[in-house]
Amino acid sequence: MARQPLFLFAIGFAALQLAFWGAVIRINGPQGLVHGLGDLGRLGAKQRRAIGRCSGNSLLGMAALIAAFGITAYLCAGNGPAIIAAGAILIAAIALIAARMKRKLSRLAGSAAEAARGY
């Protein structure tokens, strides 16, 4: 299989999009970008920053993994087992990042909700 620059461009574009949104969430906080955590308006600035850092860092990590996969697939175009191994590592690493992010966001949102109720 020959090297395909269009594939590398598509992977790079996907990684760039994730990196952009990760940076936006990390810098500006999660308002309007992170849903499913409840009412973020009830959280303090410290909790919102922590949620923004967690979400942003997770997206930046996923972007780095996708870019590394694209580069590996491009450079090892003739080596099928290497591409399969890189794909398996990509999937496992993204699953681990997502599980960690979910666990951490649940903990942050739960502690913030308790603080808002006065516990």
Secondary structure, DSSP 8 states (H G I E B T S, - for coil): ----HHHHHHHHHHHHHHHHHHHHHHHH-STTT--SS--GGGS-HHHHHHHHHHHHHHHHHHHHHHHHHHHHHHHTTT-HHHHHHHHHHHHHHHHHHHHHHHHHHHHHHHHHHHHHHT-
